[in-house]
Amino acid sequence: MVLGMKRTALAIVLLFLAGCAAREITARRFRVLRVVDGDTFKVMYDGEETSVRFFGIDAPERRVPGGPEATAALRGMIGGRVVRLEFPCKRKRDNFGRLLCNVYIDGRDVGASMLASGNATVYEPRR
């Protein structure tokens, strides 16, 4: 279990470093309005309801096997709570306009928790 968590943490660090060679880390706090699925949720960002996508992890969509469980796990961790979002790259949005962030609650990395629980995997970009 501990070895698995260390590997997970290492994978996140490597993704972080590889994906953001020219990075500018900034962080802000937001209240979660609703959880969309296991790797996406909504916050009010600059006066608009905005989707946030976890940087470096991927979770099943709601309507596929594992999706409802991943969604419920994320909802249990962050639903309605205030989270700290870190923007690890200069590019703050993905191709769908979602904010790309590392997410923390009470100092805990929520993405790493989703990986450790088996509700998400390390994101591998399509080539």
Order of alpha helices (4+ residues) and beta strands (2+ residues): alpha-beta-beta-beta-beta-alpha-beta-beta-beta-alpha-beta
